[in-house]
Structures are given as structure tokens and as C-alpha cells.
Amino acid sequence: MSSWRTHLPDGFRAREVVGLGLNAEEMADNPQLTRHVVHDVNRDPRLPFDDATFDGAMCAVSVQYVTHPRVLFGEVRRVLRPGAPFVVAFSNRCFPTKAVAVWLDTSDEQHMTLVRGYFEGAGGWTDIRAQDRSPDVDTNPLYAVWARRAA
């Protein structure tokens, strides 16, 4: 669910960073992507990648829009190599007309529990962790839930 920015740290280096999203033009403007794939995970949660293709995956500020999260988290597990991390980061901001109802009806703490439940419900994940990663109280909040693909 990539867009015009990837939210990777400055100086991040990888052999390849693949974006998957809805808007080819926005992804083409993303300087951190080496390639991109247009794909709507809500229409088709099956990811268009081979098994065990990636060394890691991230979903930044988009999980609140996913309509089939357990299926999608299972697909992310499928395309990751054993032991690879999947990091899901989010804030308390969203487009209310696009977010799923359960997201709109829950608190920040409950969002972390919900995303943790997506990992647990999909199965095949280890070391599931959730953390408030907000820089300080005067900025936008940032939360993360992550796990590793089981071997």
C-alpha cells in the first residue's frame, strides 16, 4: 500500500525496495522505490509475488483501510523468507470515509491490540510486539506492531 513516500529512514539502503499500491503515478514519484506494482489488496488480498521472495515488509499508515487483514497478513507471511520481519506502523489519524468501522470505533491502545490480533489470527508469526513509538507528547502519535515470519 505504497504511495509517494515510503517512510523509511534517511540513509536506508537495500538492494531492492518494492512498493505495492493503488496509484502508479504516486509510486513512480517515490524516490526510495526501485520498482512498484499496482495492486488493490482489498479487491484481491493475494499478493502478486512468489513465496519467500522478501527479506522484510512494512505497512505504514495504511492498515486501517484493509478489509481482509487476516488474509493479507497470511499473504505477507507467504512472501517473506523465514525469520523476516513485518512492521505495521500507524497513527491515530485516518480518512474516516475509507477506514474500516472497527478502526473508527476503537482507541489507540485498542488499535495496537487489533493489529496484534491480525498477526495472531493469520498464524505463522513469532515474537509479536506492539509499542507506542511516539517521539513526544507534542507531535503526532506513532504506534508499531511487528513480528517475524515463523521458520
N, C-alpha and C positions, 0 to 999 in steps of 0.2 A: 504494500500500500504506500509506495513511494510517491514523492511529489517533487517539487522544485528544490528541496533541500533534504539532506539525509540525516542531519542531526548527529553526525559522527564528529568526534573531537578534531580540532585543528591539528594537522600533522599526522592524522591517522593514515596508515599505509597498509594496503592489501594488494595482492596480485590482481584481484577482481572484486568489484562491488556491483552486484546485480540488483536493480530496482524492479519491483513489480507493482504496478499501479494502474490507474484508470486513464491518465492523461499523458499521452506520448509527448506532447509539446512541453509540458512542465518537466517531465523526466529528462528530456533532451537538454534542458537548461540546468540540470543538476550537475555541478562540477565534480562531485565525488563518485558518480556512477560511471562504470566502464561499459555497461550495457544496460538495457532495460527491456521489459516485457510488459505489454498491455494485457491486463487480465483482471476481471472483476471476481473477487473471491466470494462475494455474496451470491452471484449468479451461478458460479461454479467453484466450490471450495477446493477442488482438486488442483494442486499446483502443477504447472506445466514444466516440471523438472524431473530428471531421473532420480532414483533412490540414491541416498548417501552422496549427494553432489556437493554440499556446502560445509564449510568449517564453522559456521555460525550464522545466526539470523537475528534480526531485530524488527520490532514493530513499534514505531514512535508515534504517539498521539493519534492512533487510529483504531485501537482495539474496541473502543466504544461504538464503532459503526458496524462491527462484524455480526452477521445474523446467524452464522453457524460456527460458533467459536470452537466447540469441541472437535468438530470435523476438521476445521482449519488447523488447530493445534496438532492434531494427528498427522495432517499433511506436512506441516513444518517438521515434525519429528521424522517423517519418512524421508525428506530430502536432506536432512542433516546427517553427518557422519557420527558414529557413536562417540559420546562424550562432548559433542559440540553444544555450545550454549545457545539458548533462545532468550533474548531480553525483550520484555514488553514494558515500555515506558509511557506514562500518561500524566495528565494534569487534571484539574477539576474543570477545565474548560472544554466546550464542545459545541457543535452545531446541533441545537436541540431537535431540529426537524429531521436530522439524519441519524442521531444516536438511537440505540435500541432502548426500549422502555425500561428495562431493568437497570440500565446505567443512570437514567434520569431519576429513578426512584430510590437511589442509594447514595450513601455518603462516601467520602474519600477513603475512609478505612474499609468500608464495605466493598469499594472498587478493588482494593488490593485482595480482599478475600475472594471476590468474584473471579478475578484473573487467576488466582491460585487454584480455584476450583476448575477453571478451564484446563489447566495443566493436569490436575488430578483426574478429571473426567476423561481426558483424551488418553491417559495412560502412557507408560513408557518414558516417563521423565523422572529424574532423580535430583536431589539437592534443591528442591523448590524453595525459593526465598523471596520475601517481599520486604520492601524498605521505602520509607519516606526519604527521598533524596533531595528535598527542597534545600536550596542554598542558604536561605534565611527567611525569616518571617515577613520581610518586606517585599518579596518577589513572588512570582508565580510559583505555585507548588509543583513539585515533580515527584512522581511515585514510580517505582520499578518493581516488577516481579520477573524472576528469571529462574531457569532450570537448565539442566543438561540432558541431552538425549541419553537414555539408558543404553548400556552396551549390549 
